[in-house]
Amino acid sequence: MTLVNRPGHWQQMALASLDAGLALDITLMLDDVHAVLDGLATGAAPAAARQAAAVLDDADSPYTLDGLAAAVRETRSMLARAAGNALAGVPDHIPGT
Protein backbone atom coordinates (compact mmCIF):
# COMPACT_ATOMS: atom_id res chain seq x y z
CA MET A 1 0.00 0.00 0.00
CA THR A 2 1.44 3.34 -1.02
CA LEU A 3 -0.92 5.50 1.01
CA VAL A 4 0.51 6.79 4.27
CA ASN A 5 -0.96 4.70 7.06
CA ARG A 6 -0.74 6.30 10.47
CA PRO A 7 -0.82 4.05 13.56
CA GLY A 8 -4.34 3.39 14.84
CA HIS A 9 -6.09 4.69 11.74
CA TRP A 10 -6.51 1.26 10.18
CA GLN A 11 -9.33 0.57 12.62
CA GLN A 12 -11.38 3.54 11.47
CA MET A 13 -13.82 3.47 8.59
CA ALA A 14 -15.38 6.34 6.73
CA LEU A 15 -18.43 6.14 4.56
CA ALA A 16 -19.06 8.62 1.79
CA SER A 17 -21.98 8.87 -0.54
CA LEU A 18 -21.22 10.15 -4.03
CA ASP A 19 -23.49 10.32 -7.01
CA ALA A 20 -22.21 8.71 -10.20
CA GLY A 21 -21.45 12.05 -11.85
CA LEU A 22 -19.34 13.27 -8.94
CA ALA A 23 -17.53 9.93 -8.71
CA LEU A 24 -16.71 10.18 -12.43
CA ASP A 25 -15.49 13.78 -12.04
CA ILE A 26 -13.24 12.76 -9.13
CA THR A 27 -11.92 9.79 -11.11
CA LEU A 28 -11.06 12.00 -14.09
CA MET A 29 -9.43 14.58 -11.82
CA LEU A 30 -7.33 11.88 -10.15
CA ASP A 31 -6.26 10.63 -13.59
CA ASP A 32 -5.07 14.15 -14.46
CA VAL A 33 -3.32 14.64 -11.12
CA HIS A 34 -1.60 11.29 -11.51
CA ALA A 35 -0.42 12.20 -15.03
CA VAL A 36 1.07 15.50 -13.78
CA LEU A 37 2.74 13.92 -10.74
CA ASP A 38 4.02 10.98 -12.74
CA GLY A 39 5.50 13.37 -15.30
CA LEU A 40 7.21 15.33 -12.55
CA ALA A 41 8.43 12.19 -10.81
CA THR A 42 9.98 10.82 -14.00
CA GLY A 43 11.96 14.02 -14.49
CA ALA A 44 10.16 15.28 -17.60
CA ALA A 45 10.59 18.83 -16.26
CA PRO A 46 13.60 18.82 -13.89
CA ALA A 47 13.14 22.38 -12.58
CA ALA A 48 9.44 21.82 -11.91
CA ALA A 49 10.23 18.47 -10.28
CA ARG A 50 12.75 20.10 -7.95
CA GLN A 51 10.24 22.81 -7.06
CA ALA A 52 7.47 20.26 -6.42
CA ALA A 53 9.80 18.17 -4.25
CA ALA A 54 10.77 21.31 -2.31
CA VAL A 55 7.09 22.18 -1.76
CA LEU A 56 6.43 18.67 -0.40
CA ASP A 57 9.48 18.97 1.85
CA ASP A 58 8.44 22.43 3.10
CA ALA A 59 4.98 21.06 3.89
CA ASP A 60 6.56 18.21 5.89
CA SER A 61 4.74 15.79 3.59
CA PRO A 62 5.41 12.12 4.21
CA TYR A 63 5.37 11.68 0.41
CA THR A 64 8.02 11.93 -2.26
CA LEU A 65 6.86 12.78 -5.80
CA ASP A 66 6.98 9.08 -6.71
CA GLY A 67 5.08 8.15 -3.55
CA LEU A 68 2.46 10.82 -4.10
CA ALA A 69 1.92 9.71 -7.71
CA ALA A 70 1.52 6.12 -6.53
CA ALA A 71 -0.87 7.16 -3.73
CA VAL A 72 -3.05 9.11 -6.19
CA ARG A 73 -3.10 6.08 -8.53
CA GLU A 74 -4.05 3.83 -5.61
CA THR A 75 -6.80 6.22 -4.47
CA ARG A 76 -8.20 6.31 -7.99
CA SER A 77 -8.24 2.50 -8.07
CA MET A 78 -10.01 2.38 -4.70
CA LEU A 79 -12.68 4.78 -5.97
CA ALA A 80 -13.17 2.73 -9.13
CA ARG A 81 -13.50 -0.49 -7.10
CA ALA A 82 -15.95 1.15 -4.70
CA ALA A 83 -18.06 2.40 -7.59
CA GLY A 84 -18.00 -1.05 -9.20
CA ASN A 85 -18.98 -2.72 -5.92
CA ALA A 86 -21.79 -0.21 -5.37
CA LEU A 87 -23.20 -0.98 -8.80
CA ALA A 88 -22.79 -4.76 -8.61
CA GLY A 89 -26.13 -6.42 -9.07
CA VAL A 90 -27.83 -3.31 -10.43
CA PRO A 91 -29.54 -4.28 -13.67
CA ASP A 92 -28.50 -2.50 -16.89
CA HIS A 93 -32.13 -1.61 -17.51
CA ILE A 94 -35.36 -1.47 -15.59
CA PRO A 95 -37.78 -4.21 -16.67
CA GLY A 96 -40.87 -2.89 -18.40
CA THR A 97 -39.20 0.24 -19.74
N, C-alpha and C positions, 0 to 999 in steps of 0.2 A: 504494500500500500504506500503510495507516494504522498498522501495527505498527511499533514502533521497531526499526530495523535497525542494529545496531552493526557497525562495520567488521570484516571478516574472518569474521563469523558466517554469511554467506550460503553459505559453502563447507561448512558443517557440516550433517549430517542426523541427525535423531533418529527412531528407530522406537519406537512404543508399541503395545502390544497391549491392546485393550479389548474386553470382551464387549459384546454388543448392549445389554444392560440398562444397563451403566455408561455407554456412549456416549449412550444416550437420557437418562439422568439428567444428564449433563454438558451436553447440548444444552438441556434444559429449564432448568437452572440458569443457563446463559449467556443464555437468553432473558429470564429474570427480572432478571439483573444488567444487561442492556442496557436493559430497561424503566426500571429505577431510575435508571441513569446518564443515559439520554436525558431522563427527566423532570427531573433536576437540571440538566442542560445547557441545557434549554430555559427554565429559570427558573420552573418550576411552583412551586417552594418557594425563594424568594430567600435566606432565611437559611440553609437547609440547603445550597443551592448554594455560598454563600460559605464555609461551614464545610468542605464537601467540597473545594473549590478550595484552601483553606488547608491541609488535610491533605495533598493532593498536593504542594503547594509545600514544606511542612515535610519531606516524605519525599524531596525532591529528585527527584520523578517527572518523567520527560521528557514526561508526558502532561498535557493540559488535560482538563477534563471532557468536552468534545466529542470530543477525540482518544481518550480512554479508551473512551467509548461506541462510537466507530467501530471501535476495535481489538477490543473484545469482539464486536461484530457480525461483523467479519471472521474472528475466531477460530471463532465459531460456524459460519460458512459453510465454513471449511476443514474442520472436523470433519464437517459434513454431507456434503461432497464426498468426504472420505476414507472415510466409511462407505458411501456409494454406490458408490465405486470398489471397495471391498473386497467388496461384495455383487454386483458386476456378474458376470453369467454363472452365478450360483447359481440353480438352478431353484426355482420357487415351491413345488414339491412333490417328494417323492422317488418316482420311478416304483415301482409295485407296492405302494404303501401306500394 
